[in-house]
């Protein structure tokens, strides 16, 4: 399965909710029924999984990783990122 293009969501100030699955078999971003799921191979410790999610999500959105700001869910599987201009 290829990474979906989420560029239609890449608007300044947009908030993007994702459901994270750490320790997955591979890195993957999928959109299922309006829910964005991000699978990362990284373990959820010291923010490593969150950093991996930001990297994958920025690639799928087509925006620089520095424009993604985590606004909710630093230690949760449900995270919300905002795209800053």
N, CA, C and O atoms as a GROMACS GRO file, in nm:
protein
  340
    1UNK      N    1   0.085  -0.119   0.000
    1UNK     CA    2   0.000   0.000   0.000
    1UNK      C    3   0.089   0.124   0.000
    1UNK      O    4   0.186   0.132   0.076
    2UNK      N    5   0.056   0.220  -0.083
    2UNK     CA    6   0.136   0.342  -0.091
    2UNK      C    7   0.083   0.446   0.007
    2UNK      O    8  -0.029   0.437   0.055
    3UNK      N    9   0.168   0.543   0.033
    3UNK     CA   10   0.124   0.651   0.121
    3UNK      C   11   0.019   0.734   0.050
    3UNK      O   12   0.037   0.772  -0.066
    4UNK      N   13  -0.092   0.761   0.117
    4UNK     CA   14  -0.193   0.844   0.053
    4UNK      C   15  -0.145   0.989   0.048
    4UNK      O   16  -0.064   1.031   0.130
    5UNK      N   17  -0.194   1.062  -0.049
    5UNK     CA   18  -0.162   1.203  -0.054
    5UNK      C   19  -0.265   1.276   0.031
    5UNK      O   20  -0.385   1.270   0.006
    6UNK      N   21  -0.216   1.344   0.132
    6UNK     CA   22  -0.305   1.419   0.220
    6UNK      C   23  -0.288   1.568   0.195
    6UNK      O   24  -0.323   1.651   0.280
    7UNK      N   25  -0.234   1.603   0.078
    7UNK     CA   26  -0.204   1.743   0.049
    7UNK      C   27  -0.330   1.832   0.052
    7UNK      O   28  -0.320   1.952   0.074
    8UNK      N   29  -0.447   1.771   0.029
    8UNK     CA   30  -0.571   1.850   0.035
    8UNK      C   31  -0.600   1.901   0.177
    8UNK      O   32  -0.682   1.991   0.195
    9UNK      N   33  -0.534   1.842   0.277
    9UNK     CA   34  -0.552   1.885   0.416
    9UNK      C   35  -0.448   1.989   0.458
    9UNK      O   36  -0.459   2.048   0.566
   10UNK      N   37  -0.348   2.011   0.373
   10UNK     CA   38  -0.234   2.096   0.410
   10UNK      C   39  -0.267   2.244   0.393
   10UNK      O   40  -0.220   2.308   0.299
   11UNK      N   41  -0.346   2.297   0.484
   11UNK     CA   42  -0.380   2.438   0.484
   11UNK      C   43  -0.329   2.500   0.612
   11UNK      O   44  -0.334   2.437   0.718
   12UNK      N   45  -0.281   2.625   0.604
   12UNK     CA   46  -0.231   2.693   0.723
   12UNK      C   47  -0.337   2.696   0.832
   12UNK      O   48  -0.452   2.734   0.807
   13UNK      N   49  -0.299   2.657   0.952
   13UNK     CA   50  -0.391   2.659   1.065
   13UNK      C   51  -0.478   2.535   1.076
   13UNK      O   52  -0.552   2.521   1.173
   14UNK      N   53  -0.469   2.445   0.978
   14UNK     CA   54  -0.550   2.323   0.982
   14UNK      C   55  -0.505   2.234   1.097
   14UNK      O   56  -0.386   2.220   1.124
   15UNK      N   57  -0.603   2.174   1.164
   15UNK     CA   58  -0.572   2.078   1.270
   15UNK      C   59  -0.601   1.938   1.218
   15UNK      O   60  -0.709   1.910   1.165
   16UNK      N   61  -0.502   1.850   1.234
   16UNK     CA   62  -0.512   1.716   1.179
   16UNK      C   63  -0.501   1.615   1.292
   16UNK      O   64  -0.399   1.606   1.359
   17UNK      N   65  -0.610   1.540   1.312
   17UNK     CA   66  -0.613   1.438   1.418
   17UNK      C   67  -0.565   1.307   1.359
   17UNK      O   68  -0.608   1.267   1.251
   18UNK      N   69  -0.476   1.239   1.432
   18UNK     CA   70  -0.427   1.110   1.386
   18UNK      C   71  -0.434   1.008   1.499
   18UNK      O   72  -0.427   1.043   1.617
   19UNK      N   73  -0.446   0.884   1.461
   19UNK     CA   74  -0.443   0.771   1.555
   19UNK      C   75  -0.312   0.698   1.528
   19UNK      O   76  -0.287   0.656   1.415
   20UNK      N   77  -0.231   0.684   1.630
   20UNK     CA   78  -0.097   0.628   1.613
   20UNK      C   79  -0.090   0.484   1.662
   20UNK      O   80  -0.143   0.450   1.768
   21UNK      N   81  -0.023   0.400   1.584
   21UNK     CA   82   0.008   0.264   1.627
   21UNK      C   83   0.160   0.250   1.627
   21UNK      O   84   0.221   0.236   1.521
   22UNK      N   85   0.221   0.253   1.747
   22UNK     CA   86   0.367   0.236   1.755
   22UNK      C   87   0.404   0.088   1.743
   22UNK      O   88   0.319   0.000   1.754
   23UNK      N   89   0.532   0.063   1.722
   23UNK     CA   90   0.586  -0.073   1.711
   23UNK      C   91   0.516  -0.154   1.603
   23UNK      O   92   0.498  -0.275   1.617
   24UNK      N   93   0.476  -0.087   1.494
   24UNK     CA   94   0.413  -0.156   1.381
   24UNK      C   95   0.521  -0.226   1.299
   24UNK      O   96   0.640  -0.204   1.320
   25UNK      N   97   0.478  -0.311   1.207
   25UNK     CA   98   0.576  -0.384   1.125
   25UNK      C   99   0.642  -0.293   1.023
   25UNK      O  100   0.753  -0.320   0.978
   26UNK      N  101   0.573  -0.183   0.985
   26UNK     CA  102   0.633  -0.088   0.892
   26UNK      C  103   0.571   0.048   0.909
   26UNK      O  104   0.464   0.063   0.968
   27UNK      N  105   0.640   0.150   0.856
   27UNK     CA  106   0.589   0.287   0.861
   27UNK      C  107   0.486   0.307   0.752
   27UNK      O  108   0.510   0.277   0.635
   28UNK      N  109   0.369   0.357   0.791
   28UNK     CA  110   0.260   0.369   0.695
   28UNK      C  111   0.161   0.474   0.741
   28UNK      O  112   0.135   0.489   0.861
   29UNK      N  113   0.104   0.548   0.644
   29UNK     CA  114  -0.003   0.643   0.672
   29UNK      C  115  -0.123   0.599   0.590
   29UNK      O  116  -0.113   0.585   0.468
   30UNK      N  117  -0.237   0.576   0.655
   30UNK     CA  118  -0.358   0.539   0.583
   30UNK      C  119  -0.474   0.625   0.630
   30UNK      O  120  -0.478   0.670   0.744
   31UNK      N  121  -0.568   0.646   0.539
   31UNK     CA  122  -0.690   0.719   0.572
   31UNK      C  123  -0.806   0.621   0.559
   31UNK      O  124  -0.835   0.573   0.450
   32UNK      N  125  -0.870   0.592   0.671
   32UNK     CA  126  -0.980   0.496   0.673
   32UNK      C  127  -1.106   0.565   0.725
   32UNK      O  128  -1.114   0.601   0.842
   33UNK      N  129  -1.202   0.582   0.640
   33UNK     CA  130  -1.328   0.641   0.682
   33UNK      C  131  -1.313   0.777   0.747
   33UNK      O  132  -1.381   0.806   0.846
   34UNK      N  133  -1.224   0.859   0.694
   34UNK     CA  134  -1.205   0.993   0.748
   34UNK      C  135  -1.110   0.998   0.867
   34UNK      O  136  -1.082   1.106   0.919
   35UNK      N  137  -1.060   0.883   0.910
   35UNK     CA  138  -0.964   0.878   1.022
   35UNK      C  139  -0.825   0.853   0.964
   35UNK      O  140  -0.804   0.759   0.887
   36UNK      N  141  -0.731   0.937   1.004
   36UNK     CA  142  -0.594   0.919   0.958
   36UNK      C  143  -0.521   0.833   1.060
   36UNK      O  144  -0.512   0.869   1.177
   37UNK      N  145  -0.470   0.720   1.014
   37UNK     CA  146  -0.394   0.630   1.101
   37UNK      C  147  -0.249   0.631   1.057
   37UNK      O  148  -0.218   0.621   0.938
   38UNK      N  149  -0.161   0.645   1.156
   38UNK     CA  150  -0.018   0.646   1.128
   38UNK      C  151   0.046   0.530   1.202
   38UNK      O  152   0.039   0.522   1.325
   39UNK      N  153   0.108   0.441   1.126
   39UNK     CA  154   0.177   0.325   1.184
   39UNK      C  155   0.326   0.353   1.178
   39UNK      O  156   0.380   0.384   1.072
   40UNK      N  157   0.394   0.342   1.293
   40UNK     CA  158   0.538   0.364   1.296
   40UNK      C  159   0.607   0.246   1.362
   40UNK      O  160   0.552   0.183   1.453
   41UNK      N  161   0.728   0.217   1.316
   41UNK     CA  162   0.804   0.104   1.371
   41UNK      C  163   0.872   0.142   1.502
   41UNK      O  164   0.921   0.055   1.574
   42UNK      N  165   0.875   0.270   1.533
   42UNK     CA  166   0.944   0.320   1.650
   42UNK      C  167   0.871   0.285   1.780
   42UNK      O  168   0.749   0.272   1.783
   43UNK      N  169   0.949   0.270   1.887
   43UNK     CA  170   0.890   0.244   2.018
   43UNK      C  171   0.842   0.375   2.080
   43UNK      O  172   0.903   0.480   2.057
   44UNK      N  173   0.734   0.370   2.159
   44UNK     CA  174   0.680   0.494   2.218
   44UNK      C  175   0.752   0.534   2.346
   44UNK      O  176   0.695   0.525   2.455
   45UNK      N  177   0.877   0.578   2.333
   45UNK     CA  178   0.950   0.625   2.451
   45UNK      C  179   1.031   0.748   2.416
   45UNK      O  180   1.087   0.758   2.307
   46UNK      N  181   1.036   0.841   2.509
   46UNK     CA  182   1.111   0.966   2.493
   46UNK      C  183   1.072   1.045   2.368
   46UNK      O  184   1.155   1.116   2.310
   47UNK      N  185   0.948   1.033   2.326
   47UNK     CA  186   0.900   1.110   2.212
   47UNK      C  187   0.947   1.059   2.076
   47UNK      O  188   0.926   1.126   1.975
   48UNK      N  189   1.010   0.942   2.073
   48UNK     CA  190   1.061   0.889   1.946
   48UNK      C  191   0.949   0.859   1.848
   48UNK      O  192   0.960   0.891   1.729
   49UNK      N  193   0.841   0.798   1.896
   49UNK     CA  194   0.730   0.765   1.808
   49UNK      C  195   0.663   0.892   1.756
   49UNK      O  196   0.625   0.899   1.639
   50UNK      N  197   0.649   0.992   1.842
   50UNK     CA  198   0.587   1.118   1.800
   50UNK      C  199   0.670   1.185   1.692
   50UNK      O  200   0.614   1.239   1.596
   51UNK      N  201   0.802   1.181   1.705
   51UNK     CA  202   0.890   1.239   1.604
   51UNK      C  203   0.876   1.164   1.472
   51UNK      O  204   0.875   1.225   1.365
   52UNK      N  205   0.865   1.032   1.480
   52UNK     CA  206   0.849   0.951   1.358
   52UNK      C  207   0.715   0.981   1.292
   52UNK      O  208   0.706   0.986   1.169
   53UNK      N  209   0.611   1.000   1.373
   53UNK     CA  210   0.478   1.033   1.320
   53UNK      C  211   0.483   1.168   1.248
   53UNK      O  212   0.428   1.182   1.139
   54UNK      N  213   0.547   1.266   1.309
   54UNK     CA  214   0.557   1.399   1.248
   54UNK      C  215   0.629   1.391   1.114
   54UNK      O  216   0.589   1.457   1.018
   55UNK      N  217   0.734   1.311   1.107
   55UNK     CA  218   0.810   1.296   0.983
   55UNK      C  219   0.724   1.234   0.873
   55UNK      O  220   0.720   1.283   0.760
   56UNK      N  221   0.655   1.124   0.906
   56UNK     CA  222   0.569   1.056   0.808
   56UNK      C  223   0.452   1.145   0.764
   56UNK      O  224   0.420   1.154   0.646
   57UNK      N  225   0.391   1.210   0.862
   57UNK     CA  226   0.275   1.293   0.834
   57UNK      C  227   0.314   1.412   0.746
   57UNK      O  228   0.240   1.448   0.654
   58UNK      N  229   0.428   1.473   0.774
   58UNK     CA  230   0.471   1.588   0.694
   58UNK      C  231   0.495   1.546   0.550
   58UNK      O  232   0.465   1.621   0.457
   59UNK      N  233   0.550   1.426   0.531
   59UNK     CA  234   0.574   1.375   0.395
   59UNK      C  235   0.441   1.352   0.323
   59UNK      O  236   0.426   1.388   0.206
   60UNK      N  237   0.344   1.292   0.393
   60UNK     CA  238   0.212   1.265   0.333
   60UNK      C  239   0.138   1.394   0.300
   60UNK      O  240   0.064   1.401   0.202
   61UNK      N  241   0.158   1.496   0.384
   61UNK     CA  242   0.090   1.624   0.362
   61UNK      C  243   0.163   1.711   0.260
   61UNK      O  244   0.104   1.801   0.201
   62UNK      N  245   0.291   1.682   0.241
   62UNK     CA  246   0.370   1.764   0.150
   62UNK      C  247   0.411   1.897   0.210
   62UNK      O  248   0.426   1.996   0.139
   63UNK      N  249   0.429   1.898   0.343
   63UNK     CA  250   0.474   2.021   0.411
   63UNK      C  251   0.603   1.991   0.487
   63UNK      O  252   0.635   1.875   0.514
   64UNK      N  253   0.676   2.096   0.521
   64UNK     CA  254   0.799   2.079   0.597
   64UNK      C  255   0.765   2.031   0.738
   64UNK      O  256   0.665   2.073   0.797
   65UNK      N  257   0.849   1.943   0.791
   65UNK     CA  258   0.825   1.889   0.926
   65UNK      C  259   0.821   2.000   1.030
   65UNK      O  260   0.750   1.988   1.130
   66UNK      N  261   0.895   2.108   1.006
   66UNK     CA  262   0.899   2.219   1.102
   66UNK      C  263   0.766   2.293   1.108
   66UNK      O  264   0.741   2.367   1.204
   67UNK      N  265   0.680   2.276   1.007
   67UNK     CA  266   0.549   2.343   1.008
   67UNK      C  267   0.445   2.266   1.090
   67UNK      O  268   0.339   2.321   1.120
   68UNK      N  269   0.474   2.141   1.125
   68UNK     CA  270   0.380   2.061   1.204
   68UNK      C  271   0.405   2.084   1.352
   68UNK      O  272   0.517   2.065   1.400
   69UNK      N  273   0.301   2.124   1.422
   69UNK     CA  274   0.312   2.148   1.566
   69UNK      C  275   0.215   2.056   1.637
   69UNK      O  276   0.096   2.054   1.607
   70UNK      N  277   0.268   1.979   1.732
   70UNK     CA  278   0.182   1.890   1.811
   70UNK      C  279   0.108   1.975   1.914
   70UNK      O  280   0.172   2.039   1.998
   71UNK      N  281  -0.024   1.975   1.908
   71UNK     CA  282  -0.100   2.058   2.003
   71UNK      C  283  -0.172   1.975   2.109
   71UNK      O  284  -0.208   2.027   2.215
   72UNK      N  285  -0.194   1.846   2.082
   72UNK     CA  286  -0.255   1.758   2.181
   72UNK      C  287  -0.204   1.616   2.163
   72UNK      O  288  -0.180   1.571   2.051
   73UNK      N  289  -0.188   1.546   2.275
   73UNK     CA  290  -0.161   1.403   2.269
   73UNK      C  291  -0.016   1.362   2.270
   73UNK      O  292   0.020   1.262   2.208
   74UNK      N  293   0.069   1.437   2.338
   74UNK     CA  294   0.213   1.404   2.341
   74UNK      C  295   0.238   1.261   2.389
   74UNK      O  296   0.330   1.195   2.340
   75UNK      N  297   0.159   1.214   2.484
   75UNK     CA  298   0.180   1.078   2.538
   75UNK      C  299   0.064   0.986   2.506
   75UNK      O  300   0.051   0.879   2.566
   76UNK      N  301  -0.021   1.027   2.413
   76UNK     CA  302  -0.140   0.950   2.379
   76UNK      C  303  -0.129   0.893   2.239
   76UNK      O  304  -0.050   0.941   2.158
   77UNK      N  305  -0.207   0.790   2.209
   77UNK     CA  306  -0.212   0.736   2.073
   77UNK      C  307  -0.292   0.827   1.981
   77UNK      O  308  -0.275   0.825   1.859
   78UNK      N  309  -0.379   0.908   2.041
   78UNK     CA  310  -0.457   1.005   1.962
   78UNK      C  311  -0.387   1.140   1.970
   78UNK      O  312  -0.378   1.199   2.078
   79UNK      N  313  -0.339   1.188   1.858
   79UNK     CA  314  -0.264   1.313   1.855
   79UNK      C  315  -0.331   1.411   1.761
   79UNK      O  316  -0.400   1.373   1.666
   80UNK      N  317  -0.310   1.539   1.789
   80UNK     CA  318  -0.360   1.645   1.700
   80UNK      C  319  -0.242   1.735   1.665
   80UNK      O  320  -0.175   1.790   1.753
   81UNK      N  321  -0.217   1.748   1.535
   81UNK     CA  322  -0.113   1.837   1.485
   81UNK      C  323  -0.178   1.956   1.419
   81UNK      O  324  -0.287   1.945   1.362
   82UNK      N  325  -0.111   2.072   1.427
   82UNK     CA  326  -0.157   2.192   1.356
   82UNK      C  327  -0.050   2.228   1.254
   82UNK      O  328   0.070   2.216   1.280
   83UNK      N  329  -0.093   2.274   1.139
   83UNK     CA  330   0.000   2.320   1.037
   83UNK      C  331   0.018   2.470   1.052
   83UNK      O  332  -0.076   2.547   1.035
   84UNK      N  333   0.140   2.512   1.086
   84UNK     CA  334   0.170   2.653   1.099
   84UNK      C  335   0.225   2.706   0.968
   84UNK      O  336   0.297   2.636   0.896
   85UNK      N  337   0.191   2.830   0.938
   85UNK     CA  338   0.238   2.892   0.814
   85UNK      C  339   0.373   2.940   0.828
   85UNK      O  340   0.429   2.994   0.733
   0.00000   0.00000   0.00000
